Amino acid sequence: MKRVLVIDDEADVLQIVRAMLVTRNFDVSLADGGDEGLRLASELKPDLIICDLMMPRVSGLEVLKRLRKDAALRTIPIIIISALGDEKRPPEFWTKTLGVADYIQKPFDPLELIGKVESVLRRLDYKSTRTFADMGTDVVRPVRTSGPADTLPIVDLTTATPAEVVHAFVESWNTQNFALEFQCLGDEMRGALKAHDYVSRRRQSYIEEKGNTRTQRVVKVEQEKISLNVSKVVVLREDVLNSLPKPRLEVFSLKKTHEGWKIITFRVQRPAAVPEPN
């Protein structure tokens, strides 16, 4: 059973949120204000925190600040509920600004709240580790190249080589790190699509395609050619669907930007057979 901590200085809000969440079999704890919320967070170490922003004594912003400084609590995803917000500042603004998993404006739709809570917790379950907090749908987590997660160095996309960017792009499917996938793309491929919309569409595709039955990996980098600010990367890629491998060669074109190498085109060159191990 997932444990959710709700922090708010309004008793009515606390009771409403609790009543909604218990119908979905969540273990719900309530904190009357930020000071009590911090105490319970440290004591309970919940799976998710729902927190108001505007509270006396200890504000929601102070709660966020202290949680992020605590090594034992900084990875807990947080949903903010607040009366702040308008058409000029949609939820995406607050998730990016505050570094939280999601944002809901008061007064809120009970079904919307339940949906966001379940969505955040599903994302948490999909991760193989909680080393990196789910700090919102558009925050890019550091990426590792192929291999056991505990033996590989972390790759920073801003300094990654073209081949490392391709690695990150292909294998982001396995961890549903679609914000990272989006950041691997150049404007030529993004078009007018915003990060939030891209991530939402990819998550929907993952669900529809039963993504947990498929893994993607780069078997080998066949070629990495760099000429000034452009690059060509050819990789042998393997998708495994229901234990059946499907290898193919893919060709990626990338360009150098101030944010690092970005993919501007890619295509399947031809199906390929995965080489036998030596």
C-alpha positions in Angstrom: 0.0 0.0 0.0 1.4 3.4 -1.0 1.7 6.0 1.7 0.7 9.6 0.9 1.4 12.6 3.2 -0.9 15.6 2.7 0.3 19.0 4.0 -2.1 21.9 4.2 -3.3 24.4 6.8 -6.9 24.1 5.8 -8.7 21.3 7.7 -11.4 21.0 5.0 -8.8 20.5 2.3 -7.0 17.8 4.3 -10.2 15.9 4.9 -11.4 16.1 1.3 -8.1 14.9 -0.1 -7.9 12.1 2.5 -11.5 11.0 1.7 -10.7 10.8 -2.0 -7.4 8.9 -1.7 -8.6 6.3 0.8 -11.2 5.2 -1.8 -8.1 4.1 -3.9 -6.6 2.2 -1.0 -3.8 4.7 -0.2 -2.4 5.0 3.3 -3.0 8.7 3.9 -1.4 10.8 6.7 -2.4 14.4 7.3 -0.2 17.4 8.5 -1.7 20.7 9.6 0.9 23.0 8.3 4.5 22.9 7.0 6.2 22.4 10.4 4.1 19.3 11.1 4.5 18.2 7.5 8.3 18.2 7.8 8.2 16.2 11.0 5.9 13.6 9.5 7.9 13.4 6.3 11.0 12.6 8.3 9.2 10.1 10.4 7.1 8.3 7.8 9.2 8.7 4.6 6.0 8.5 2.4 5.9 7.5 -1.2 4.4 10.8 -2.2 3.8 14.2 -0.7 0.9 16.6 -1.5 1.7 20.1 -0.3 0.0 23.5 -0.2 2.2 26.5 -1.1 0.6 29.3 1.0 0.8 28.3 4.7 1.6 30.3 7.8 4.8 29.7 9.9 6.4 27.3 7.4 5.4 27.9 3.8 5.2 25.3 1.1 8.3 26.7 -0.5 10.2 26.3 2.7 8.9 22.7 3.0 10.3 22.0 -0.6 13.6 23.7 0.3 14.1 21.6 3.4 13.0 18.4 1.8 15.5 18.8 -1.0 18.3 19.4 1.5 17.6 16.2 3.3 19.3 13.2 1.7 16.7 10.8 3.1 13.8 12.8 1.7 14.9 14.6 -1.4 13.8 11.8 -3.8 10.2 11.8 -2.6 7.9 13.1 -5.4 5.8 16.1 -4.5 2.5 17.4 -6.0 1.7 21.0 -5.2 -1.9 22.1 -4.6 -2.4 25.9 -4.5 -4.7 28.8 -5.3 -1.8 30.3 -7.3 -2.0 29.9 -11.0 -3.8 31.4 -14.0 -3.9 31.0 -17.8 -0.6 32.8 -18.2 1.1 30.4 -15.7 -0.2 26.9 -16.5 0.8 23.8 -14.4 3.9 23.3 -16.5 5.3 26.6 -15.3 5.0 25.6 -11.7 6.4 22.1 -12.2 9.5 23.6 -13.9 9.9 26.5 -11.5 9.4 24.5 -8.3 10.9 21.2 -9.5 8.0 19.1 -8.5 6.2 16.1 -10.0 2.9 17.9 -10.7 0.8 21.0 -9.8 -2.9 21.3 -9.2 -4.7 24.6 -8.9 -7.4 25.1 -6.2 -10.3 24.6 -6.3 -9.4 21.3 -7.9 -11.4 18.4 -9.5 -11.2 15.4 -7.2 -10.9 13.0 -10.2 -8.0 15.1 -11.5 -6.2 14.9 -8.2 -6.6 11.1 -8.0 -5.4 10.8 -11.6 -2.3 12.8 -10.9 -1.5 10.9 -7.8 -1.8 7.6 -9.5 0.2 8.8 -12.5 3.1 10.0 -10.3 3.2 6.8 -8.3 3.1 4.7 -11.5 6.1 6.6 -12.8 7.8 5.9 -9.6 7.1 2.2 -9.9 8.5 2.0 -13.4 11.9 3.3 -12.2 14.5 0.7 -11.3 16.0 3.1 -8.8 15.0 6.2 -6.8 18.5 7.7 -7.1 16.9 10.5 -9.1 13.8 12.2 -7.9 10.8 12.5 -10.2 11.0 16.3 -10.3 8.3 16.8 -13.0 7.6 15.6 -16.4 10.1 17.9 -18.2 13.1 17.5 -16.0 15.9 15.4 -17.6 17.6 12.9 -15.3 21.2 12.0 -15.9 21.6 9.1 -18.3 23.9 6.1 -18.3 25.2 4.3 -21.3 24.3 0.7 -22.0 25.2 -1.9 -19.3 24.6 -2.6 -15.6 23.4 0.6 -13.9 25.8 0.2 -11.0 29.0 -0.1 -13.1 28.5 2.7 -15.7 29.4 6.4 -15.6 26.7 9.0 -15.8 26.6 10.9 -19.1 25.7 14.6 -19.1 23.8 15.4 -22.3 25.4 18.9 -22.6 28.9 17.3 -22.9 28.0 13.9 -24.4 29.4 12.8 -27.7 27.1 12.2 -30.6 27.2 8.5 -30.0 26.3 8.9 -26.4 23.3 11.1 -27.3 22.1 8.4 -29.6 22.5 5.8 -26.8 20.4 8.0 -24.5 17.7 8.5 -27.2 17.3 4.8 -28.0 17.4 3.5 -24.5 15.3 6.1 -22.8 12.3 3.9 -23.7 13.4 1.4 -21.1 13.0 3.7 -18.2 10.3 5.9 -19.7 12.6 8.9 -19.5 10.8 10.6 -22.3 11.8 14.1 -21.1 15.4 12.9 -21.8 14.3 11.6 -25.2 12.9 14.9 -26.0 16.1 16.7 -25.0 18.1 14.5 -27.4 16.1 16.0 -30.4 16.9 19.2 -32.3 14.3 21.7 -33.3 14.1 20.1 -36.7 12.4 17.1 -35.1 10.6 18.8 -32.3 8.7 21.2 -34.5 6.3 23.2 -32.4 5.7 20.4 -29.9 6.4 21.3 -26.3 8.2 19.0 -23.9 5.1 18.4 -21.8 3.0 17.4 -24.8 5.8 15.2 -26.2 6.2 13.4 -22.9 2.4 12.9 -22.5 2.2 11.4 -26.0 5.1 9.1 -25.5 3.7 7.8 -22.2 0.4 7.1 -23.9 2.3 5.2 -26.6 4.2 3.3 -24.0 0.9 2.2 -22.4 -0.8 1.3 -25.7 2.2 -0.6 -26.9 2.6 -2.4 -23.5 6.1 -0.9 -23.3 7.2 -3.1 -20.4 7.3 -6.0 -22.8 9.9 -4.3 -25.1 13.4 -3.2 -24.5 15.7 -1.2 -26.8 19.5 -1.1 -26.8 22.4 0.0 -28.9 24.4 -3.1 -29.6 27.3 -1.4 -31.3 28.3 2.0 -32.7 29.3 1.2 -36.3 30.4 4.7 -37.2 30.7 8.1 -35.5 31.8 10.8 -37.9 32.1 14.4 -36.8 32.7 17.3 -39.2 32.7 20.8 -37.6 29.2 21.1 -36.1 27.5 18.1 -37.7 27.8 14.4 -37.1 26.7 11.1 -38.5 26.3 8.1 -36.2 25.5 4.6 -37.5 24.4 2.1 -34.8 23.4 -1.5 -34.7 20.3 -1.4 -32.7 18.3 -4.3 -31.2 14.7 -4.2 -30.0 13.5 -7.2 -28.0 9.8 -7.8 -28.0 8.4 -10.7 -26.0 11.9 -12.2 -25.9 12.3 -11.9 -29.7 15.2 -9.7 -30.9 14.8 -7.5 -33.9 18.1 -6.0 -35.0 18.6 -3.2 -37.5 21.1 -0.6 -38.6 20.0 3.0 -38.0 21.6 6.2 -39.3 21.4 9.4 -37.1 22.4 12.9 -38.2 23.2 15.4 -35.4 24.1 19.0 -35.0 26.1 20.8 -32.3 24.2 23.4 -30.3 24.9 25.4 -27.2 23.0 22.6 -25.3 25.1 19.9 -26.8 24.6 17.5 -29.8 21.0 17.2 -31.0 19.5 14.6 -33.4 18.0 16.3 -36.5 17.2 13.2 -38.6 17.4 9.4 -38.3 16.4 6.5 -40.5 16.6 2.8 -40.7 19.3 1.8 -43.1 18.5 -1.9 -43.3 17.6 -4.9 -41.1 20.7 -6.5 -39.6 21.7 -9.6 -37.8 23.2 -9.2 -34.4 26.8 -10.6 -34.5 27.5 -13.7 -32.6 29.6 -13.2 -29.4 33.2 -14.0 -29.8 
